[in-house]
Amino acid sequence: MALLAAIGTEGSISAAARKIGLSYKAAWDAVDMMNSLAGDLLVERVTGGKRGGGAHLTRRARELVAWYQAVQAEHQRFMAALARFGPDGTRHLDLLHSMALQTSARNRYDGIVGAIESGRINDRIRLDLDEGISLIATLTHASTERLGLAEGRRALAFLKAQAVRIGPAEPAAPPAPGAADPEGLNRWTGRIGHRTDDDALMEISLDISPRVRITGLAGPHAQGSALAPGDTALACFQAADVLIGTAD
């Protein structure tokens, strides 16, 4: 919404990006995403002309910005009222937001961004979930900017069960999960809490800690392995398979 409003006043995507502190690429990606989600144009690009082209908002975009600004003012009044309940009010609201979000991803985590390793194209994000438990996700640098990720910010992680491979714990595997290895492979060790079999696959849930559980799949090669409830097993998933979102 800040980008849309800035395009409306600045008359170009690049100038709007500079005004709100986005990179040029992140701003263009955001415009493409908004136009796609809207089903019609919110931002029209203009080429040529005396000023060498630019961009302007469509009527729907102007209406959307005005509506958002009105809603934002009401939201600020709501947050001020919520503050009277102390820190528990915001904490309960965050939980309700997380519970209301529905996706096809079986594994969903709420954590705090602990570290960001920035690259020219991709960034490595460490999300701390519980004491001593974290995961690594790789995002494009433009996505990190667009989400406003920074150390200390709350974020959500999503991971499909099909992206998690479960196998017997290796003898040298650590007793608790750690960060990803240099190739971006997250390795978590935990105890099997639940197992469901079909002809080709086993679906297994591992209890990593009292608050963190992961569900993944084991292939036919693991049928003879000791992967029974209560056994220790290893869950592996690639950092590139983790989706990161924000709810605020």
C-alpha positions in Angstrom: 0.0 0.0 0.0 2.9 2.4 0.7 4.3 1.6 -2.7 1.0 2.2 -4.4 0.6 5.5 -2.6 4.1 6.6 -3.5 3.5 5.7 -7.2 0.5 7.9 -7.1 2.5 10.9 -5.9 5.8 10.3 -7.6 4.6 9.2 -11.0 7.1 6.4 -11.5 7.9 3.1 -10.0 11.6 3.8 -9.5 11.0 7.1 -7.7 8.3 5.5 -5.5 10.8 2.7 -4.7 13.4 5.2 -3.6 10.9 7.1 -1.5 9.9 4.1 0.6 13.3 2.4 0.7 12.7 -0.5 -1.7 15.1 -1.7 -4.4 14.0 -1.1 -8.0 13.6 -4.9 -8.6 11.6 -5.5 -5.4 9.2 -2.6 -6.4 8.7 -4.0 -9.9 8.1 -7.5 -8.6 5.6 -6.1 -6.1 3.7 -4.2 -8.9 3.5 -7.4 -11.0 2.2 -9.3 -8.0 -0.4 -6.7 -7.2 -1.6 -6.5 -10.8 -1.8 -10.3 -10.9 -3.8 -10.6 -7.7 -6.2 -7.8 -8.6 -7.2 -9.5 -11.8 -6.9 -6.2 -13.6 -4.4 -3.3 -13.6 -3.7 -1.3 -10.5 -0.6 0.3 -11.9 -0.3 1.3 -15.6 3.2 1.7 -17.0 3.6 4.6 -19.4 6.5 4.6 -22.0 7.9 7.5 -23.9 6.6 11.1 -23.6 8.4 14.2 -22.5 9.5 12.8 -19.2 10.6 9.4 -20.7 7.6 7.5 -19.3 6.5 6.5 -15.8 3.6 4.9 -14.1 0.2 6.0 -12.7 -2.5 4.4 -10.6 -5.8 3.2 -12.2 -9.1 4.3 -10.7 -9.4 1.0 -8.8 -5.9 1.5 -7.3 -6.8 5.0 -6.1 -10.0 3.7 -4.5 -8.0 0.9 -2.9 -5.4 3.3 -1.4 -8.1 5.5 0.0 -10.0 2.5 1.5 -6.8 1.2 3.0 -5.9 4.5 4.6 -9.3 4.7 6.2 -9.1 1.1 7.5 -5.6 1.8 8.8 -6.8 4.8 10.8 -9.5 2.5 12.3 -6.9 -0.1 13.0 -4.7 2.3 14.9 -7.6 3.2 17.1 -8.2 -0.5 17.7 -4.6 -1.1 18.6 -4.7 1.7 21.0 -7.7 0.2 22.7 -6.0 -3.3 22.7 -3.0 -1.8 24.5 -5.2 -1.2 27.5 -5.1 -5.0 28.0 -1.3 -5.0 28.3 1.0 -7.3 26.3 -1.3 -10.3 26.5 -3.8 -8.5 24.2 -1.3 -8.3 21.3 0.0 -11.8 22.0 -3.6 -13.3 21.8 -4.3 -11.4 18.6 -1.1 -12.7 17.0 -2.2 -16.3 17.9 -5.7 -15.7 16.4 -4.1 -14.4 13.2 -1.9 -17.5 12.9 -4.8 -19.9 13.6 -7.0 -18.2 11.0 -4.4 -18.7 8.2 -5.1 -21.8 6.2 -2.6 -23.4 3.7 -1.9 -26.8 2.3 1.4 -27.0 4.1 1.3 -29.6 6.8 4.1 -28.0 8.8 3.6 -24.5 10.0 5.9 -22.6 12.5 5.9 -19.3 14.2 9.3 -17.9 15.1 11.6 -14.9 15.3 14.2 -14.0 12.6 17.5 -14.7 14.3 19.9 -13.9 11.5 20.0 -12.9 7.9 22.9 -13.6 5.5 22.4 -11.4 2.6 23.6 -12.3 -0.9 23.3 -10.5 -4.3 20.4 -12.8 -5.3 19.5 -15.1 -2.4 19.4 -14.6 1.3 19.7 -17.2 4.1 17.2 -16.6 6.8 17.5 -18.3 10.3 14.1 -18.5 12.0 14.3 -19.4 15.7 11.3 -21.5 16.8 12.1 -22.7 20.3 15.0 -22.8 22.6 17.9 -24.3 20.6 15.6 -25.0 17.6 15.9 -23.1 14.4 15.4 -23.6 10.7 17.1 -22.1 7.6 15.2 -20.8 4.6 16.6 -19.3 1.4 14.7 -16.4 -0.2 15.5 -14.1 -3.0 16.9 -10.8 -1.7 13.9 -9.1 -3.3 11.5 -11.3 -1.2 13.4 -10.4 2.0 13.0 -6.7 1.2 9.3 -7.1 0.2 8.5 -9.0 3.4 10.4 -6.4 5.5 12.4 -9.2 7.2 14.9 -8.1 9.8 16.5 -9.6 12.9 14.0 -9.7 15.7 10.9 -9.7 13.5 8.2 -12.3 13.9 7.6 -14.5 10.9 5.9 -17.7 9.8 7.4 -20.7 8.1 5.5 -23.2 5.9 6.8 -26.6 4.8 4.9 -29.3 2.9 5.2 -32.8 4.3 6.3 -34.0 0.8 9.4 -31.9 1.1 10.5 -33.6 4.4 12.3 -36.9 4.3 12.3 -39.1 7.4 14.8 -41.8 8.1 16.6 -43.6 10.9 18.7 -41.4 13.1 22.4 -41.5 12.1 24.8 -42.6 14.8 26.5 -39.2 14.8 23.3 -37.2 14.6 22.9 -34.5 17.2 20.2 -35.0 19.9 18.6 -31.7 19.1 18.0 -29.9 15.8 20.5 -27.3 14.5 21.0 -25.0 11.6 21.3 -26.1 8.0 24.6 -27.4 6.6 26.5 -25.4 3.8 24.3 -27.1 1.1 21.2 -25.8 2.8 19.9 -29.0 4.3 18.1 -28.7 7.6 18.5 -31.7 9.8 16.3 -32.2 12.8 16.4 -35.2 15.2 13.3 -36.2 17.3 11.2 -39.0 18.5 8.5 -40.6 16.4 5.1 -39.7 17.7 2.8 -41.0 15.0 3.2 -43.2 11.9 0.7 -44.0 9.0 1.5 -46.5 6.3 0.2 -47.1 2.8 1.5 -49.3 0.0 4.2 -47.0 -1.1 4.9 -44.5 1.7 5.0 -43.9 5.4 3.8 -40.6 6.9 5.7 -39.9 10.1 5.5 -37.2 12.7 8.5 -36.4 14.8 8.4 -34.6 18.2 11.4 -32.3 18.1 10.5 -30.5 21.3 7.3 -30.1 23.3 6.3 -27.2 21.0 7.8 -28.2 17.7 6.7 -31.2 15.6 7.4 -32.0 12.0 5.6 -34.4 9.6 7.3 -35.9 6.6 7.5 -39.0 4.5 9.6 -42.1 4.4 9.9 -44.2 1.2 9.6 -47.9 0.7 13.3 -48.3 1.4 12.6 -47.5 5.0 9.9 -50.2 5.5 12.3 -52.6 7.2 13.8 -49.9 9.4 13.0 -49.4 13.0 10.8 -46.4 12.6 8.2 -47.1 15.3 6.6 -44.7 17.7 9.1 -43.8 20.4 12.1 -44.4 18.2 14.6 -41.6 17.4 14.5 -40.5 13.7 16.0 -37.9 11.5 14.0 -35.3 9.4 15.8 -33.6 6.5 14.5 -30.8 4.3 16.0 -28.2 2.0 16.2 -24.6 2.9 14.8 -23.7 -0.5 11.6 -25.7 0.3 10.7 -23.5 3.3 8.2 -20.7 2.5 8.4 -17.6 4.8 5.4 -15.3 5.4 4.6 -12.4 7.7 1.3 -11.7 9.4 1.8 -8.0 10.4 
